[in-house]
Amino acid sequence: MNIFEVYQLWPIEPVRAKGCKIWDKEGTEYLDLYGGHAVISIGHTHPTYCSMLKEQIGKIGFYSNAVENSLQVELAQQLGRMCGYPDYSLFLCNSGAEANENAMKLASFHTGKAKIIAMNKAFHGRTSGAVAATDNPKIQAPFNKTDHIVFVPVNDLQALENELKKEEYAALMIEGIQGVAGIFEPQVEYLKSARELCDKYGVVLIFDEVQSGYGRTGQFFAHQQSVVKGDIITTAKGMANGFPIGGVIMSPKFKAVTGMLGTTFGGNHLACTAALTVLKVIEDEHLINNAKIIGEYLISHLKGNKAIKELRGRGLMIGIELYPEYLTLRDRLLFEKKIFTGGAGKSVIRLLPPLCISKENADQFIDAFNDLTK
């Protein structure tokens, strides 16, 4: 049997990592400013993370959701306290796509309606409903295409209201910051008006914080800059520092009915332990504030570089849009300067480093970027 080759792979195999550094099998050191798609939140192989997972696997790693699991209760309480939604409920699953599937399903159950409004350039995952709500026909099979999803431009309030007036919609789904699209942010006033319109038309407001959540922007969730509350918030990537987990955080307006949602692996003992460890380290090491400080430092020191057409983002979710003559810069950063970054198309470099990134790590990137563009 061979691997089904759907990924474009770099010829690099990481075998060891610590903090914001990765080493390949040849012993070459790399600076990780991508965190494996914004997944590594507290740093690679954090000692607290390693010890707590080791301790838990020596007790019990998994059992089904047919029995009580006090780790789930503890996780819900700690997450609610830290994220600013203490009166909401938590459903645990395995990924961001699964979280978004369940969010849309909950909204449909609640309203009795089938249609969802999503944003142009949205990315919500690759499972059936989530990929239908992703504005990329290239990754939608005929099976996934549906008239239940309508896309409107982000920050276009009139386009949004024109759809909501039809009174056909269960939910409006918005990313806290559009990551895969290239770091595009909904305006504060747009979110405030969208909240009012959702209330007016009885539509559920879903914030997809899978990539932009868990402290990455200098706030727990990116949408909290607007002081608007969502009815449902989805989370995943940074939630457990690489252990598969996803979460659906939902308002008290949603009433649980036995069997309406379910998952085999979601909320297992190891996943909950990993997620609890992340919350502990984020709080103990003040990583949300660090994301804000280092993010501002990076943006301020990148401004004015001749290669940069536009800088976007907040905290440690930064998009660097390049002029056409610098489109090879991401490859050069990796192969010449040994720095991992993300991409969005050919023209945008995405920075999504672990939240523990230091000023010295930031300076290493700034110096490398400036050297390659001088």
C-alpha positions as CSV (number, residue, x, y, z in Angstrom):
1,M,0.0,0.0,0.0
2,N,1.2,3.5,-0.8
3,I,0.2,6.9,0.6
4,F,-2.5,8.7,-1.3
5,E,-0.5,11.7,-2.4
6,V,-2.8,14.7,-2.0
7,Y,-0.2,17.0,-0.3
8,Q,2.6,19.0,-1.9
9,L,5.4,18.1,0.4
10,W,8.6,20.0,1.3
11,P,11.7,17.7,1.2
12,I,12.1,18.1,5.0
13,E,11.3,15.6,7.7
14,P,11.1,17.1,11.2
15,V,12.1,14.6,13.9
16,R,12.5,16.8,17.0
17,A,11.0,20.1,18.2
18,K,11.1,22.4,21.2
19,G,9.5,25.8,21.7
20,C,9.6,27.6,18.4
21,K,12.4,25.4,16.9
22,I,12.3,22.3,14.8
23,W,15.1,19.9,13.8
24,D,15.1,17.7,10.7
25,K,16.6,14.2,10.5
26,E,19.8,15.7,9.2
27,G,20.0,17.8,12.4
28,T,19.3,21.1,10.6
29,E,17.6,23.7,12.9
30,Y,14.5,25.7,11.7
31,L,12.5,28.5,13.2
32,D,8.8,27.6,13.2
33,L,6.6,30.6,12.5
34,Y,3.8,28.5,11.1
35,G,3.0,26.2,14.0
36,G,1.7,23.5,11.7
37,H,-1.3,25.5,10.5
38,A,-1.6,27.6,13.7
39,V,-1.9,24.4,15.8
40,I,1.1,24.7,18.1
41,S,-0.1,27.2,20.6
42,I,2.1,26.8,23.7
43,G,5.2,25.6,21.9
44,H,6.5,22.2,20.8
45,T,7.1,19.6,23.5
46,H,6.3,22.0,26.4
47,P,7.4,20.2,29.6
48,T,4.1,20.6,31.3
49,Y,2.2,19.3,28.2
50,C,4.5,16.3,28.0
51,S,4.3,15.4,31.7
52,M,0.5,15.8,32.0
53,L,-0.2,13.7,28.9
54,K,2.3,11.0,30.1
55,E,0.6,10.9,33.4
56,Q,-2.9,10.6,31.9
57,I,-2.0,7.9,29.4
58,G,-0.8,5.9,32.4
59,K,-4.3,6.1,33.9
60,I,-6.7,5.9,30.9
61,G,-6.4,7.2,27.4
62,F,-9.9,6.6,26.0
63,Y,-13.4,5.4,26.7
64,S,-16.7,6.2,25.0
65,N,-19.1,9.0,25.7
66,A,-21.5,6.5,27.2
67,V,-19.8,7.0,30.6
68,E,-19.0,10.0,32.7
69,N,-15.7,11.9,32.2
70,S,-15.0,14.6,34.7
71,L,-12.1,15.9,32.5
72,Q,-14.8,17.1,30.1
73,V,-16.6,19.0,32.9
74,E,-13.3,20.5,34.1
75,L,-12.4,21.6,30.5
76,A,-15.8,23.2,30.0
77,Q,-15.5,25.2,33.2
78,Q,-11.9,26.3,32.6
79,L,-12.5,27.2,28.9
80,G,-15.7,29.1,29.8
81,R,-13.9,31.1,32.5
82,M,-10.9,32.0,30.2
83,C,-12.7,32.7,27.0
84,G,-15.4,34.9,28.4
85,Y,-18.4,32.6,27.8
86,P,-18.9,31.1,31.2
87,D,-22.7,30.6,30.9
88,Y,-22.4,28.7,27.5
89,S,-22.2,25.0,26.9
90,L,-19.4,22.9,25.3
91,F,-19.6,20.0,22.9
92,L,-16.3,18.3,22.2
93,C,-15.4,16.7,18.9
94,N,-12.2,16.1,16.9
95,S,-11.5,18.9,14.4
96,G,-12.4,22.3,13.2
97,A,-14.4,20.9,10.3
98,E,-16.4,18.7,12.6
99,A,-17.0,21.6,15.0
100,N,-18.4,23.7,12.1
101,E,-20.5,20.8,10.9
102,N,-22.1,20.5,14.3
103,A,-22.5,24.3,14.6
104,M,-24.5,24.4,11.4
105,K,-26.5,21.4,12.4
106,L,-27.4,23.0,15.8
107,A,-28.5,26.2,14.0
108,S,-30.7,24.2,11.7
109,F,-32.2,22.2,14.5
110,H,-32.8,25.5,16.4
111,T,-34.4,27.5,13.6
112,G,-36.0,24.7,11.5
113,K,-34.3,26.2,8.5
114,A,-31.7,24.8,6.1
115,K,-29.7,27.6,4.6
116,I,-26.5,29.2,5.8
117,I,-24.9,32.5,4.8
118,A,-21.1,32.4,4.6
119,M,-18.5,35.0,3.5
120,N,-16.7,35.2,0.2
121,K,-13.3,33.7,0.5
122,A,-14.4,31.7,3.6
123,F,-12.7,28.5,4.7
124,H,-14.6,26.3,7.2
125,G,-13.1,22.8,6.6
126,R,-13.2,19.8,4.2
127,T,-16.1,17.6,5.5
128,S,-19.3,17.7,3.6
129,G,-21.2,20.7,5.1
130,A,-18.0,22.6,6.0
131,V,-16.6,22.4,2.5
132,A,-19.9,23.5,1.0
133,A,-19.5,26.6,3.2
134,T,-15.9,27.0,2.0
135,D,-15.7,29.4,-1.0
136,N,-13.4,27.3,-3.1
137,P,-15.0,25.2,-5.9
138,K,-11.8,23.3,-6.5
139,I,-12.1,21.3,-3.3
140,Q,-15.9,20.7,-3.6
141,A,-16.9,17.4,-5.2
142,P,-20.3,17.4,-7.0
143,F,-21.6,15.6,-3.8
144,N,-20.8,18.7,-1.7
145,K,-22.3,21.3,-3.9
146,T,-25.6,22.6,-2.5
147,D,-28.0,25.6,-2.8
148,H,-28.2,25.6,1.0
149,I,-25.1,27.9,1.2
150,V,-25.0,31.5,-0.1
151,F,-21.8,33.6,0.0
152,V,-21.8,37.4,0.5
153,P,-18.8,39.7,0.6
154,V,-17.3,40.3,4.1
155,N,-18.0,43.8,5.4
156,D,-20.9,44.4,2.9
157,L,-23.8,45.0,5.2
158,Q,-26.3,45.7,2.4
159,A,-25.6,42.4,0.7
160,L,-26.0,40.6,4.1
161,E,-29.4,42.2,4.8
162,N,-30.6,41.6,1.3
163,E,-30.2,37.8,2.0
164,L,-31.5,37.9,5.6
165,K,-34.7,39.6,4.4
166,K,-35.6,36.4,2.6
167,E,-36.0,34.8,6.0
168,E,-34.7,31.5,4.7
169,Y,-31.6,31.2,6.8
170,A,-30.6,29.2,9.9
171,A,-27.2,30.9,10.5
172,L,-24.6,33.4,9.5
173,M,-21.1,32.0,9.7
174,I,-18.1,34.3,9.9
175,E,-14.4,33.6,10.7
176,G,-12.9,35.8,13.4
177,I,-10.2,36.6,10.9
178,Q,-10.2,34.9,7.5
179,G,-7.0,32.9,7.6
180,V,-6.7,30.7,4.5
181,A,-8.0,33.6,2.4
182,G,-4.9,35.6,3.4
183,I,-5.7,37.3,6.7
184,F,-8.8,39.4,6.1
185,E,-10.7,40.8,9.1
186,P,-14.4,41.7,9.4
187,Q,-14.8,45.3,10.6
188,V,-16.0,46.0,14.1
189,E,-19.0,48.0,13.0
190,Y,-19.9,45.2,10.5
191,L,-19.9,42.6,13.3
192,K,-22.1,44.9,15.5
193,S,-24.6,45.4,12.7
194,A,-24.5,41.7,11.7
195,R,-25.4,40.8,15.3
196,E,-28.4,43.2,15.2
197,L,-29.5,41.8,11.9
198,C,-29.3,38.2,13.2
199,D,-31.4,39.1,16.2
200,K,-33.9,40.9,14.0
201,Y,-34.4,38.0,11.6
202,G,-34.0,35.1,14.1
203,V,-30.7,33.9,12.6
204,V,-27.9,32.1,14.6
205,L,-24.6,34.0,14.5
206,I,-21.7,31.5,14.3
207,F,-18.1,32.7,14.8
208,D,-15.6,30.3,13.3
209,E,-12.5,30.8,15.6
210,V,-10.8,27.6,14.6
211,Q,-7.7,29.4,13.3
212,S,-8.1,32.8,14.9
213,G,-9.0,31.7,18.4
214,Y,-7.1,30.6,21.6
215,G,-5.2,33.8,22.2
216,R,-3.7,34.1,18.7
217,T,-4.8,37.7,18.1
218,G,-4.0,39.0,21.6
219,Q,-7.6,38.3,22.7
220,F,-9.0,34.9,23.4
221,F,-11.2,35.0,20.3
222,A,-10.6,37.4,17.4
223,H,-14.3,38.5,17.3
224,Q,-14.1,39.8,20.9
225,Q,-12.5,43.0,19.6
226,S,-16.0,44.0,18.6
227,V,-17.5,43.2,22.0
228,V,-20.2,41.2,20.0
229,K,-21.2,37.8,21.3
230,G,-21.8,34.9,19.1
231,D,-24.5,32.3,19.5
232,I,-22.1,29.6,18.6
233,I,-18.3,29.7,18.6
234,T,-16.2,26.9,17.0
235,T,-12.6,26.2,18.0
236,A,-10.0,23.6,17.3
237,K,-6.4,24.3,16.0
238,G,-4.7,25.8,19.0
239,M,-6.9,24.0,21.5
240,A,-4.6,21.1,22.4
241,N,-1.2,21.9,20.9
242,G,-1.4,19.2,18.2
243,F,-3.6,16.7,19.8
244,P,-6.8,16.3,17.7
245,I,-9.7,18.1,19.3
246,G,-12.5,20.5,18.4
247,G,-15.1,22.4,20.3
248,V,-18.5,23.9,19.8
249,I,-19.3,26.6,22.4
250,M,-23.1,27.4,22.4
251,S,-25.4,29.9,24.0
252,P,-27.9,28.8,26.7
253,K,-30.7,29.3,24.0
254,F,-29.7,25.8,22.6
255,K,-31.3,23.0,24.5
256,A,-29.7,19.6,24.4
257,V,-31.7,16.6,23.2
258,T,-30.2,13.1,23.7
259,G,-28.7,11.9,20.5
260,M,-28.9,15.1,18.5
261,L,-25.0,15.3,18.4
262,G,-22.5,12.5,18.8
263,T,-18.9,11.5,18.3
264,T,-16.7,8.4,18.9
265,F,-13.4,10.0,19.8
266,G,-14.4,13.5,20.8
267,G,-13.7,14.6,24.3
268,N,-11.6,11.5,25.2
269,H,-9.4,11.5,28.2
270,L,-6.1,12.3,26.4
271,A,-7.7,15.1,24.3
272,C,-9.2,16.8,27.4
273,T,-5.9,16.5,29.3
274,A,-4.1,18.1,26.3
275,A,-6.7,20.9,26.2
276,L,-6.6,21.5,29.9
277,T,-2.8,21.7,29.8
278,V,-2.9,24.3,27.0
279,L,-5.3,26.5,29.0
280,K,-3.0,26.2,32.1
281,V,0.1,27.1,30.2
282,I,-1.6,30.0,28.3
283,E,-2.7,31.5,31.7
284,D,0.5,30.7,33.7
285,E,2.8,32.1,31.1
286,H,0.6,35.0,30.0
287,L,0.8,33.9,26.4
288,I,-2.2,35.9,25.1
289,N,-0.5,39.1,26.2
290,N,2.8,37.8,24.6
291,A,0.9,37.3,21.3
292,K,-0.2,40.9,21.4
293,I,3.2,42.3,22.3
294,I,5.2,40.2,19.8
295,G,2.6,40.7,17.1
296,E,2.8,44.4,17.4
297,Y,6.6,44.2,17.4
298,L,6.7,42.1,14.2
299,I,4.2,44.4,12.4
300,S,6.0,47.6,13.4
301,H,9.4,46.3,12.3
302,L,8.1,44.9,9.0
303,K,6.3,48.2,8.0
304,G,8.1,50.0,5.2
305,N,9.8,47.0,3.7
306,K,9.9,47.5,-0.1
307,A,8.7,43.9,-0.7
308,I,5.5,44.4,1.2
309,K,2.4,45.5,-0.6
310,E,0.1,45.3,2.5
311,L,0.4,44.0,6.1
312,R,-2.8,42.6,7.7
313,G,-3.8,40.9,10.9
314,R,-3.5,41.2,14.7
315,G,-1.3,39.5,17.3
316,L,0.3,36.4,15.9
317,M,-2.0,36.1,12.9
318,I,-0.2,38.2,10.3
319,G,-0.6,38.3,6.6
320,I,2.3,39.8,4.5
321,E,1.1,40.5,0.9
322,L,4.1,40.7,-1.4
323,Y,4.7,42.6,-4.6
324,P,4.9,40.3,-7.7
325,E,8.7,40.4,-7.9
326,Y,9.0,38.9,-4.4
327,L,6.8,35.8,-4.8
328,T,9.7,33.4,-4.2
329,L,10.3,34.9,-0.8
330,R,8.5,32.2,1.2
331,D,10.6,29.4,-0.4
332,R,13.8,31.5,0.1
333,L,12.9,32.0,3.8
334,L,12.6,28.2,4.2
335,F,15.6,27.0,2.2
336,E,18.0,29.8,2.7
337,K,17.1,31.1,6.2
338,K,15.6,27.9,7.6
339,I,12.3,29.6,8.7
340,F,8.9,27.9,8.3
341,T,6.1,30.3,7.3
342,G,2.6,29.7,5.9
343,G,1.2,30.8,2.6
344,A,-2.1,32.0,1.1
345,G,-2.0,31.7,-2.7
346,K,1.3,32.8,-4.2
347,S,1.4,36.4,-2.9
348,V,0.7,36.1,0.9
349,I,3.0,34.9,3.6
350,R,1.2,33.9,6.8
351,L,2.8,34.1,10.2
352,L,1.1,31.8,12.7
353,P,3.9,31.0,15.3
354,P,3.5,29.4,18.7
355,L,2.2,31.9,21.2
356,C,5.4,31.5,23.2
357,I,7.5,33.2,20.5
358,S,10.2,35.4,21.9
359,K,11.5,38.8,20.8
360,E,14.8,37.0,19.7
361,N,12.7,34.7,17.5
362,A,10.9,37.7,16.0
363,D,14.2,39.5,15.4
364,Q,15.6,36.4,13.6
365,F,12.7,36.5,11.2
366,I,12.8,40.3,10.7
367,D,16.6,40.2,10.0
368,A,16.1,37.3,7.5
369,F,13.2,39.0,5.8
370,N,15.1,42.3,5.4
371,D,18.3,40.5,4.2
372,L,16.4,38.7,1.4
373,T,14.6,41.9,0.3
374,K,17.5,44.4,0.6
